[in-house]
Amino acid sequence: MREEVLTALLPEPIRLDLYLTRSLDMTRSAAARLIEEGRVEVNGRPAAKNRKVGEGERVTVFIPDPKPCAALAEEIPLDILYEDDCLLVVNKPKGMVVHPAPGHAGGTLVNALLAHCGDSLSGIGGVQRPGILHRIDKDTSGLLMVAKTDQAHQSLAAQIKAHSFTREYEAVVHGQVKADEGRVEAPIGRHPQKRKQMAVTDRNSKPALTHYAVVARYPAAGGGFAHLRLRLETGRTHQIRVHMAYIGHPVAGDPLYGPKKSAPGLEGQCLHAKRVGFVHPKTGEYMEFDSPLPAYFTAFVHRIGG
C-alpha cells in the first residue's frame, strides 16, 4: 500500500473527491471509490466524499497496491521506436484501443505490451493500465510512452504534470483557419448532458492549453481544410478535439465533435501524435522521437490538396 499525504493549498474550499482528482490526477470515480472504502482521511479522520476541504487541512490517502493484471498477453506486433530497461516509445496504429475496457477486452495495446514485456511494466497504472502514462484515443494514431518501472513512471508523470513533457500532434481540421498560429486556453470537463463527450466548461473542469500553427491550407476542398501542427501544455481527455471544435475548426472525420457528415475517406479523426520529448528518468538526457505521418493521413491530405 502506498500512502500519499497532502496539505491543501486552496483559494476556497472544495469537495474532497474533486480535490483528490486534481491533486492525484485520478478520475473522480476512482477518488470516490477510495473514499467509500475508508482509504482517505482528513486531519486523521475518515471523511465523506462531499466533505469540503479547506486551506491547510491534511489529507492522507492510502492507495492499495495494484492487483495482478486481468488482461491477457496477446502476440500483437508493435512498432517500437525505442526501448531500454526503464521505458519504451511505441507508435500506436489508428484503430487500436490503448487499454482494456468494456467492449474491448482484447486486441489492445496493453495486451500487446504484456506479451512483449512480460512482468516488466510499471504497476502504478493499475490493473487495466500497466505501464500506461498517457493515452490517445482509439482512432488517433501515433506515439505513446510506456513505463517499465515505477521509478520511471513517477519521473515521467511528474514531467507531464509540470508541462515539461513535449507532445506534438498534427491534424487536418475543417474550415479556413485565418491566423498562422494561435492558442486555445479554455477549461475542459465532462459535457453536462452528453456523458461520452468532454466540453469547454467552467463546471468541474481543469485548465487546458493548446498551441497550434498552420502547416498548409486547402481552401478549395469541401468548405476548406487546414493542416495544423499542435502542441499540448496540458493533457485533458479529447483536448485537441474539444479545443478545435470550440474555435469552429473541428478535426476532420471526428465522429463526436465534428460535422455529422464525416470527411470522405476518413474513418475517425485525422489526428496523429507525431512527437514526444522527455528527460530520461535514469540518465537525465533529453530525448525526442518523431513518427512519420501515417498513410491514412497523407492520403487524405493528397485528396483535399488535389
C-alpha positions, 0 to 999 in steps of 0.5 A: 500500500502506498500512502500519499499525504497532502496539505491543501493549498486552496483559494476556497474550499472544495469537495474532497473527491474533486480535490483528490482528482486534481491533486492525484490526477485520478478520475473522480470515480476512482477518488470516490471509490477510495473514499467509500472504502475508508482509504482517505482521511482528513486531519486523521479522520475518515471523511465523506466524499462531499466533505469540503476541504479547506486551506491547510487541512491534511489529507492522507490517502492510502492507495492499495497496491495494484492487483495482478493484471486481468488482461491477457498477453496477446502476440500483437506486433508493435512498432517500437521506436525505442526501448531500454530497461526503464521505458519504451516509445511505441507508435500506436496504429489508428484503430487500436484501443490503448487499454482494456475496457468494456467492449474491448477486452482484447486486441489492445495495446496493453495486451500487446505490451504484456506479451512483449514485456512480460512482468516488466511494466510499471504497476502504478497504472493499475490493473487495466493500465500497466505501464500506461502514462498517457493515452490517445484515443482509439482512432488517433494514431501515433506515439505513446510512452510506456513505463517499465518501472515505477521509478520511471513512471513517477519521473515521467508523470511528474514531467507531464504534470509540470508541462515539461513533457513535449507532445506534438500532434498534427491534424487536418481540421475543417474550415479556413483557419485565418491566423498562422498560429494561435492558442486555445486556453479554455477549461475542459470537463465532462459535457453536462448532458452528453456523458461520452463527450468532454466540453469547454466548461467552467463546471468541474473542469481543469485548465487546458492549453493548446498551441497550434500553427498552420502547416498548409491550407486547402481552401478549395476542398469541401468548405476548406481544410487546414493542416495544423501542427499542435502542441499540448501544455496540458493533457485533458481527455479529447483536448485537441478535439474539444479545443478545435471544435470550440474555435469552429475548426473541428478535426476532420472525420471526428465522429463526436465533435465534428460535422455529422457528415464525416470527411470522405475517406476518413474513418475517425479523426485525422489526428496523429501524435507525431512527437514526444520529448522527455528527460530520461528518468535514469540518465537525465538526457533529453530525448525526442522521437518523431513518427512519420505521418501515417498513410491514412493521413497523407492520403487524405491530405493528397485528396483535399490538396488535389 
